[in-house]
Amino acid sequence: MTPAINTAKKAKVKYAVHEYQHDPKAESYGGEAAEALGIEAGQVFKTLLVAINGDNKKLAVGIVPVSGQLDLKAMATALKAKKLSMANPQDAERATGYVVGGISPLGQKKRLPMVLDSSAENFETIFMSAGRRGLEIEMAAADLMQLTGASLAPIGKQ
């Protein structure tokens, strides 16, 4: 059990865990998950950390489909920040308690501001890392937002 799974279990929300054999040579963790689980990449979401106004101690989380990228300008607007940059991987790991490629929006060590891309509303459920490479958790976007305090905004781009 990972902190992400424990968070969902404790909250008694409906979720499913999907495990697959992670290939260390995979170019994209999220793309690998979509392919291994036989689902479209737009339904699998990646968890990305950004530094607010260039401060690696002020982090926020963007959750976007693996089929696209995080739009830093849109994310800055959603957070009401002047500018964002991608967080240093070591800072992301320290703040979340997870390793890059297995960062889940659920069960992070610190509660960070979080924004979920509005495309999540197009699906009954979405998939995201369950806290380690090769492990995904599936749940309704509304449940994810309730558990994390995430807001919804169009922060993804193709």
N, C-alpha and C positions, 0 to 999 in steps of 0.2 A: 504493500500500500504506500502511495505517495501522499504528501500533504494535499495535493490537488484532489485526489480521490477521497481522502478523509474529509475534506471540506464539503464535497458534494454529499457524501454519505451522512455526515452529521446534520446537514441542512435538510435532509430527507427530500431532495429534489430528484426528479426522474433523470437518470443518466445511464450510459452504457460505456464500458471500457473495451477498447479494441487494441489488441497487441499484434505486432508483426515483427518479422526478423529485420532489424536495422542493419543496413549495409554501410560500414564506415566510409566507403568510397562514394556514397551518394552525394550528388552536387547540391541537392535541395532537400532538407529534412521534410518540409511540408509536401513537396512534390512526391517524394518517396512514400509518404503516408497515404496520399490520395491514390497513387498507383497500387500500393500494396492492399489497400482496403477496397479498391474498385469503386471509388466515388469521384465526382467531379472536383477539380482543384478549387473551384469557387466556394465549395462548402467546407473546405479545410482552412482554418485560420491560423496565422502565425502570430506570436507574441513578440513585439519589438519594443525595446526601451529607448527613450530619447532623453537627452539632457536639455533642461529648460534654460534658455538664455545662456548657453555655453557652460553651465554649472553642473559638473558630473555628480554633485551631491544632491541636486534637485532633479529627480527623475520622474518620468511619467511613462505609461504603457499604452501603446497602440496595438489594436488587434485587427488585422486585415487578412483578406483571402491570400492564400499562398500563390494564387494565379496572378497576383499583381504586386504592387509596391505601396509603401506608406507615403502619402503626400504630406511632406513636412509642413508646407504652408497651411494646408487644410487642418492638420493636427494642431498647429500653433493657434489657428483661429478657434478651434474647439476648446483649447485650454486657456484661451485669452492670454497667450504669451507672445512676446515680441519675435523670438526666433527659437528654433529647435535644431539640434544636431543629433545624430545617432549616438547613443551612449557607448562608452568604452565597454567592451565585452566583460572585462573583469568587474567593473562597477555594476553591470547588469546582473552578473552572477552573485555578487555580494549582496545586492539589494533584494534579490528574489529567493536566493537559496537553491537555485537550479542552475544546471550547466547550459550554455548556449546550445541550441538545437533541441532542448528539452524544457525550455522555460514555459511554464503554464501561467495563465492569468489567475488561476485558483491557487490558494494556499501559499502565497508569497510571504516571505519573512516580514516585509514592510508593506503597509497599505499605501499604494501609490495612486495618484490620479490615473484613471483608465478611460480610454475611449474605444468603443467597438464600432467598426465600419458599418454603416447603415445597410450594406448589402446583406448582412446577416438576417435581416427581416424577410428575405426572399426564401428562406428555408425553414422547414418545421424544426429541424435540429441542425446544429453546426458541430464540427469536430475541431478540437484543439489539443495541444500537448497535455498529457496527464502528468507531466513532471519528469519524464526521461525519454530519451530517444527510443523509438519503437513502441511507444505507448500513447494512445490517443483517448480522449474522453469526449463523449457525444452528449449534448444536452440542448435544450431550447435556449435561444439567445436571451430571452426574458429572464430565465433562471440564472444564466451567467451574469447578467447585469445586476440582478438582485443580490447575488452572492458577493460581487466585487465592488458594487457601487459605480460601475461603468456607465458612462453616458453614451448616447448613440449619435454618430455624425458621419458625413461622407468623407472619410479620411484615406480611402484607398484610391489608387489609380492603376490603370492597366499598363 
